[in-house]
């Protein structure tokens, strides 16, 4: 199957080097704008598999990590910021207390 991730893994840039389209029969390369020969579907599939092996963990982690705000709040409450940052955060918390 042709995928943007496979083409990106091969070093091509979407909307610059290629344009994909799916009109119901599967994704195909609508436009190929790069000077290289267009990769075969097999080459794109192999590259997509490699892309997923290298990148899927990021999305899985994002879904399960606490939000950045929650992480920072935990660090604040643990006393792990320097005194300047602690003072700035505390000033905002004091200005806008929880109801």
Backbone as numpy.savetxt, mean C-alpha at the origin, in Angstrom:
# Nx Ny Nz CAx CAy CAz Cx Cy Cz
-3.34 -14.69 -15.69 -4.19 -13.51 -15.69 -3.30 -12.27 -15.69
-3.67 -11.32 -16.45 -2.94 -10.06 -16.52 -3.35 -9.20 -15.32
-2.35 -8.63 -14.65 -2.64 -7.77 -13.49 -1.67 -6.60 -13.45
-2.16 -5.51 -12.88 -1.30 -4.34 -12.70 -0.12 -4.69 -11.81
-0.37 -5.49 -10.77 0.72 -5.84 -9.85 1.84 -6.58 -10.57
1.48 -7.47 -11.48 2.50 -8.19 -12.24 3.31 -7.24 -13.11
2.63 -6.34 -13.77 3.34 -5.39 -14.63 4.19 -4.42 -13.82
3.69 -4.03 -12.66 4.48 -3.16 -11.77 5.74 -3.89 -11.31
5.59 -5.17 -10.97 6.74 -5.98 -10.53 7.78 -6.06 -11.65
7.33 -6.04 -12.87 8.26 -6.09 -14.00 8.90 -4.74 -14.29
8.45 -3.70 -13.56 9.08 -2.39 -13.68 8.32 -1.39 -14.52
7.07 -1.69 -14.83 6.27 -0.78 -15.66 5.33 0.05 -14.79
5.02 1.25 -15.25 4.21 2.18 -14.48 2.80 2.28 -15.08
1.77 2.06 -14.22 0.39 2.15 -14.71 0.08 3.53 -15.27
-0.75 3.57 -16.26 -1.21 4.79 -16.92 -0.10 5.53 -17.67
1.13 5.08 -17.54 2.24 5.64 -18.31 2.68 4.60 -19.33
3.07 3.42 -18.81 3.56 2.36 -19.69 2.44 1.46 -20.20
1.36 1.37 -19.45 0.26 0.49 -19.86 -1.07 0.98 -19.30
-2.13 0.57 -19.96 -3.50 0.81 -19.49 -4.21 -0.53 -19.57
-4.81 -0.94 -18.46 -5.56 -2.19 -18.43 -7.05 -1.89 -18.53
-7.79 -2.88 -19.01 -9.24 -2.74 -19.09 -9.87 -4.10 -18.89
-11.08 -4.09 -18.35 -11.87 -5.32 -18.19 -13.30 -4.98 -18.57
-13.75 -5.51 -19.67 -15.12 -5.24 -20.11 -15.99 -6.48 -19.92
-15.59 -7.32 -18.97 -16.39 -8.48 -18.63 -15.79 -9.82 -19.04
-14.77 -9.79 -19.86 -14.14 -11.04 -20.30 -12.78 -11.25 -19.68
-12.45 -10.49 -18.64 -11.15 -10.56 -18.02 -10.31 -9.35 -18.37
-9.29 -9.15 -17.59 -8.41 -7.99 -17.78 -7.52 -8.22 -19.00
-7.36 -7.17 -19.77 -6.43 -7.22 -20.89 -5.70 -5.88 -20.98
-4.60 -5.88 -21.70 -3.82 -4.66 -21.89 -4.47 -3.89 -23.03
-5.10 -2.79 -22.68 -5.78 -1.95 -23.67 -4.75 -1.13 -24.46
-3.75 -0.60 -23.73 -2.70 0.20 -24.37 -1.35 -0.24 -23.83
-0.40 -0.40 -24.72 0.99 -0.67 -24.32 1.83 0.47 -24.86
2.39 1.28 -23.95 3.08 2.50 -24.34 4.58 2.47 -24.09
5.11 1.33 -23.74 6.53 1.23 -23.43 7.30 0.75 -24.66
8.56 1.12 -24.74 9.38 0.70 -25.89 9.76 -0.77 -25.83
9.71 -1.40 -24.64 9.95 -2.84 -24.52 8.82 -3.59 -25.20
9.12 -4.80 -25.62 8.05 -5.67 -26.12 7.08 -5.96 -24.98
5.82 -6.05 -25.30 4.80 -6.32 -24.28 5.06 -7.69 -23.68
5.09 -7.81 -22.35 5.33 -9.10 -21.73 4.18 -10.08 -22.02
4.51 -11.36 -21.98 3.48 -12.37 -22.19 2.64 -12.50 -20.92
1.48 -13.10 -21.08 0.62 -13.32 -19.92 1.33 -14.17 -18.88
2.10 -15.17 -19.32 2.84 -16.03 -18.38 3.89 -15.22 -17.61
4.58 -14.32 -18.28 5.56 -13.47 -17.60 4.88 -12.57 -16.56
3.72 -12.05 -16.93 2.99 -11.17 -16.02 2.49 -11.97 -14.81
1.99 -13.17 -15.03 1.50 -14.03 -13.94 2.63 -14.39 -12.98
3.79 -14.73 -13.52 4.95 -15.07 -12.67 5.36 -13.86 -11.84
5.38 -12.70 -12.46 5.74 -11.47 -11.74 4.69 -11.13 -10.69
3.41 -11.37 -10.98 2.34 -11.09 -10.01 2.49 -11.99 -8.79
2.83 -13.24 -9.01 3.05 -14.16 -7.89 4.19 -13.66 -7.01
5.26 -13.20 -7.63 6.39 -12.65 -6.88 5.97 -11.38 -6.14
5.21 -10.51 -6.80 4.74 -9.28 -6.16 3.94 -9.61 -4.90
3.02 -10.56 -5.01 2.20 -10.93 -3.85 3.06 -11.53 -2.73
4.05 -12.33 -3.09 4.93 -12.92 -2.07 5.69 -11.83 -1.32
6.03 -10.76 -2.00 6.80 -9.68 -1.39 5.93 -8.62 -0.69
4.64 -8.55 -0.99 3.83 -7.43 -0.51 2.58 -7.78 0.28
2.06 -8.98 0.19 0.81 -9.29 0.86 0.88 -9.12 2.38
2.05 -9.39 2.97 2.17 -9.25 4.42 1.84 -7.83 4.86
2.15 -6.85 4.03 1.89 -5.45 4.39 0.40 -5.21 4.60
-0.40 -5.67 3.64 -1.84 -5.48 3.76 -2.42 -6.28 4.92
-1.91 -7.48 5.13 -2.40 -8.28 6.26 -2.07 -7.60 7.58
-0.90 -7.03 7.70 -0.54 -6.33 8.93 -1.38 -5.08 9.13
-1.58 -4.31 8.06 -2.36 -3.08 8.16 -3.74 -3.37 8.72
-4.34 -4.47 8.27 -5.69 -4.83 8.72 -5.74 -5.18 10.20
-4.63 -5.64 10.77 -4.65 -6.12 12.15 -3.96 -5.22 13.16
-3.08 -4.34 12.71 -2.43 -3.42 13.64 -3.45 -2.46 14.25
-3.22 -2.04 15.49 -4.03 -0.93 16.01 -3.74 0.32 15.16
-4.67 1.25 15.16 -4.45 2.48 14.38 -3.20 3.20 14.90
-2.63 4.03 14.06 -1.46 4.82 14.47 -1.81 5.67 15.68
-3.02 6.23 15.69 -3.44 7.05 16.83 -3.44 6.24 18.12
-3.96 5.02 18.06 -3.97 4.17 19.25 -2.55 3.80 19.68
-1.69 3.55 18.71 -0.30 3.22 19.04 0.38 4.40 19.74
0.18 5.60 19.18 0.80 6.78 19.78 0.24 7.08 21.16
-1.06 6.89 21.33 -1.67 7.12 22.63 -1.11 6.15 23.67
-0.90 4.91 23.28 -0.32 3.93 24.20 1.11 4.34 24.59
1.88 4.83 23.63 3.24 5.28 23.95 3.20 6.48 24.89
2.26 7.39 24.66 2.10 8.56 25.54 1.79 8.11 26.97
0.83 7.22 27.11 0.43 6.76 28.44 1.52 5.93 29.11
2.39 5.32 28.32 3.50 4.56 28.88 4.67 5.47 29.26
4.56 6.76 28.94 5.61 7.71 29.31 6.85 7.61 28.46
6.69 7.24 27.19 7.85 7.00 26.34 8.23 8.16 25.42
7.51 9.28 25.53 7.87 10.46 24.75 8.77 11.36 25.58
9.56 12.18 24.87 10.37 13.15 25.60 9.45 14.21 26.21
9.99 15.03 27.09 9.16 15.97 27.85 8.48 17.01 26.95
9.13 17.44 25.88 8.51 18.41 24.97 7.27 17.81 24.29
7.40 16.59 23.78 6.27 15.95 23.11 5.17 15.65 24.11
5.54 15.20 25.28 4.54 14.91 26.32 3.76 16.18 26.66
4.45 17.30 26.78 3.79 18.56 27.11 2.83 18.99 25.99
3.25 18.83 24.73 2.40 19.20 23.61 1.13 18.34 23.57
1.30 17.05 23.74 0.15 16.15 23.72 -0.78 16.44 24.89
-0.18 16.64 26.07 -1.01 16.90 27.24 -1.78 18.21 27.10
-1.17 19.21 26.48 -1.86 20.49 26.26 -3.11 20.30 25.40
-3.00 19.47 24.37 -4.16 19.20 23.51 -5.21 18.41 24.28
-4.78 17.41 25.05 -5.73 16.63 25.84 -6.44 17.51 26.87
-5.72 18.44 27.45 -6.33 19.36 28.43 -7.30 20.32 27.74
-6.94 20.77 26.56 -7.78 21.72 25.83 -9.09 21.06 25.38
-9.01 19.78 25.02 -10.18 19.05 24.52 -10.37 17.77 25.32
-10.82 17.89 26.57 -10.95 16.70 27.41 -12.08 15.78 26.91
-11.95 14.50 27.27 -13.04 13.56 26.96 -14.23 13.93 27.82
-15.39 13.80 27.29 -16.61 14.14 28.05 -17.06 12.98 28.88
